[in-house]
Amino acid sequence: MQLRQATGLTSEQYVIQEAWRQASLDSCPFHPKGCDLSRHGTYERVEPPGMRVARLYCRQARTTISLLPDCMAARLTGSLDEAEQVVATVEGARSVEAAAAVVRPDIELPGACRWVRRRLVGVRAALMALITLMPGQLGPRARVTAIRQLLSTERALVALREIGAAQLQNLSRPIGFRRPGGGRAERENHLQHETGPDPPPS
């Protein structure tokens, strides 16, 4: 299970301060009245170097709980600020391909486009969900540049994680913690009947 660790630190500041050492929960999400929730080490994130995420363990629920700091993207490499900058670059470019060539010149264009779209699709879906859930509060446009202007911040995704804290389990990565659904083949299989001969007539 993944939960939010509220922090105003950037990912670099979080690493320098080793802020995972202070990460904690007021109560267990499974047992609000109390249980033997205990620390369960940390796990490493690839970027930025040195980033670690604190984990807790609920013995009764037999479940580990990771406390993801607000600065970090969920189920995606890197920070929320980096994901936001990618989406802002796309919004200011003539196409996804043009943006991909700028933000990932180190890899071939098809791979760069896939890398960009993973961030773009997730951010746009989360923005649209929050706009729908909070009518009149975030404006009508699911665009990072519009949300930045509305909230008067260059860290719009970090701000949205706090604003939408109650909905994080239902929001898509990199803002929210909802697990991705099955792949395309799995989804299509739900619409197909099984192979083999037709059943006998009733």
RALINSUL-V765504 format. One record per residue. N is the residue number from 1. SS is DSSP state (A for helix, B for strand, O for the rest). Layout:
{{N	SS} {N	SS}}
//
This chain:
{{1	O} {2	B} {3	B} {4	B} {5	B} {6	O} {7	O} {8	O} {9	O} {10	O} {11	A} {12	A} {13	A} {14	A} {15	A} {16	A} {17	A} {18	O} {19	A} {20	A} {21	A} {22	A} {23	O} {24	O} {25	O} {26	O} {27	O} {28	O} {29	O} {30	O} {31	O} {32	O} {33	O} {34	O} {35	O} {36	O} {37	O} {38	B} {39	B} {40	B} {41	B} {42	B} {43	B} {44	B} {45	O} {46	O} {47	O} {48	O} {49	O} {50	O} {51	O} {52	B} {53	B} {54	B} {55	B} {56	B} {57	B} {58	B} {59	O} {60	O} {61	O} {62	O} {63	B} {64	B} {65	B} {66	B} {67	B} {68	B} {69	B} {70	O} {71	O} {72	B} {73	O} {74	O} {75	O} {76	O} {77	O} {78	O} {79	B} {80	A} {81	A} {82	A} {83	A} {84	A} {85	A} {86	A} {87	A} {88	A} {89	A} {90	A} {91	A} {92	A} {93	O} {94	O} {95	O} {96	A} {97	A} {98	A} {99	A} {100	A} {101	A} {102	A} {103	A} {104	O} {105	O} {106	O} {107	O} {108	O} {109	A} {110	A} {111	A} {112	A} {113	A} {114	A} {115	A} {116	A} {117	A} {118	A} {119	A} {120	A} {121	A} {122	A} {123	A} {124	A} {125	A} {126	A} {127	A} {128	A} {129	A} {130	A} {131	A} {132	A} {133	A} {134	O} {135	O} {136	O} {137	O} {138	O} {139	O} {140	O} {141	O} {142	O} {143	O} {144	A} {145	A} {146	A} {147	A} {148	A} {149	A} {150	A} {151	A} {152	O} {153	O} {154	O} {155	O} {156	A} {157	A} {158	A} {159	A} {160	A} {161	A} {162	A} {163	A} {164	O} {165	A} {166	A} {167	A} {168	A} {169	A} {170	A} {171	O} {172	O} {173	O} {174	O} {175	O} {176	O} {177	O} {178	O} {179	O} {180	O} {181	O} {182	O} {183	O} {184	A} {185	A} {186	A} {187	A} {188	A} {189	A} {190	O} {191	O} {192	O} {193	O} {194	O} {195	O} {196	O} {197	O} {198	O} {199	O} {200	O} {201	O} {202	O}}
//
